[in-house]
Amino acid sequence: MYHKQQVCYEKVIFLLKKYSFFIFKNFLGVGVGDKHLCYVGSKLTHVFPQYLIRGNAFINIFSLLLLLLFNLIGGDITNFDGSGGERIYAKTFADENFNNKHSKPGTLSMTNFGSNTNNSQFFITYIELPFFDDTYVVLGEISSGMDVMHAIMNQGSVTGRPKTDIMIVECGTTNEN
């Protein structure tokens, strides 16, 4: 039997907000490969149709259920299965502020294992999630590529495991708006 794997290279561009210095620097550092850490090769570990993309375990069961229902999750650059994560700093780092809100689809936010435990894991919302505003630090938003987000959501399942592997194949910085 012949199995053809579909390969699709699409670009999503995020507008990052620099209000949280350490989180911004960590996400950007992992994005460009600082300290031999990089998102390239990592998978989006959880995709819940119509809600979210995700990749991590959470300490608060209520937050976990909400997160599992409304996002797309990725960023596990160590175990590649949603159970790990890394950072450019020696230790986990603080939730710097909660000024930016989960006010629309395409919001990029950092996952955590509880207060002040940020690493490389992130999630992207598919709907407005105001109840996350004081728990997860918003890093930015999709400025281009919501159509890619819709296509990724179509690969989701009720268990969160994507129907197909969705891998980050390239990342870096751009001057595009």
CORDALIN-V225850 format. One line per field, one symbol per residue. ss: DSSP state (A for helix, B for strand, O for the rest). phi: phi as a letter, one per 40 degrees, with the letter a starting at -180 (. if undefined). burial: # if it has 9 or more other C-alpha atoms within 8 Angstrom, else .. Layout:
# CORDALIN-V225850
ss=???
phi=???
burial=???
This chain:
# CORDALIN-V225850
ss=OOOOOOOOOOOOBBBBOOOOAAAAAAAAAAAAOAAAOOOOOOBOOBBBBBBBBBOOOOOOAAAAAAAAAABBBBOOOOOOOOOOOOOOOOOOBOOOOOOOOOOOOOBBBBBBOOOOOBBBBBBBBOOOOAAAOOOOOBBBBBBBOAAAAAAAAOOOOOOOOOOOOOBOOOOOOOOOO
phi=.bbcccbbbbbbbbccbccbdccdcccccccbgcfgbacdgcbccbbbdgbabaaacbcccccccccccbabbahccbbgbgbbiaacccbcbcccabccbccacgccbccabhdgbcaccaabcbbcbcccdbbbccbiacbahcccdcccdcccaccgcccbcbbcbaaibaccc
burial=...........#.##....#..##.#########..#############.######.#....##..###########.##########...##.##.#.#.#.##########..##############..##..########.##.##..##.###..###...###..#......
